[in-house]
Every structure is written in structure tokens, then in C-alpha cells.
Amino acid sequence: MPHPLIPELEQLARNALGEVGFELRAVQLETHRIPLTLQVLVQRSDGNDISLDDCASLSAPLGEAFEAAGLLGEAAYVLEVSSPGLSEELRDDRDFRSFRGFPVAVRYRDGRGCEAQGDGLLLERTASELRINIRGRTKRIPREDVITVRLVGAGDVGGNDN
């Protein structure tokens, strides 16, 4: 169950990021860490890649927004700003365009309705299907059968196609 402050923290982050041309992907509050850790995942509004310098430059406006709201009270916390990374689930059309050619792991239902996984390079997602390259061959998976598509490290792509 997400922390009850997450919706308010997300709105604060969304407002602060929108003013400087970035979008919010997620906010996580890790209360089991000492000090408390507030993680903010961001992406550029124009779809371009985000750099470490971008993440560093966003710390000040985000920190100021969180401090001004006072939601975390006097608690000491660490603010971590980053971009979506490896093992990130691809969700929207922009994700699929941005990560064409990247190694992915696709969980899907096969023709018998059983869950399977295919690992390969992302080619394209259309209105009707997902296409990945597995060992030089294009695998077409009906979009309604796709369960998840996640980025994986290049060394993790083994060409599985169960």
C-alpha cells in the first residue's frame, strides 16, 4: 500500500517539474531508510534523453517545493532525483518510440492462453501488435496478449521464446 503522502508529493513534484520542462514518472517514499528517502523519477516533456546534470538541476526546485509544503514536517530526508532506468516497464507510446532497438523482456499470453516470455530487441508497437527481434527474426505478439514489456540490460537478453 503506498504511503498516504504520495498523492500530495506527486502533485507538488508535477507542478515544480512542469515549470522547467520535465514530467513526473513516479514518486516513492522509502520510510524504512534512515534518513527517510524521497525518490522522484522524471523525464523530459519533449521526449529527449535526460542527463545526470538535468537530475542534479532539478533537486533545488523539487526540494524547495517539498520544504514549502511542509508535508514531511521536521523529518530529515534524502531527495533522490533520477530518470527511469533499466528494468523499467514500458507503458505509453512515447516509451515504445524512445526505446526502439533496446533489449526488452516481454511477458505475454501465447496461443494457448499460457503465460510466456520473449526476450529480444524492441522493434515497434502498433495499434494491433508488438514486434520484437529475437535472434534475427521478428516476433509479432498481438497487443491484447501482451502482459508487460520491460527494459533489460543488454547482457540479460538471451533470446528466450517459451
Helices and strands as residue ranges (DSSP letters): H 6-18, E 22-30, E 36-44, H 52-69, E 77-82, H 93-98, E 103-109, E 115-125, E 129-134, E 137-142, G 143-145, E 146-151, G 154-156
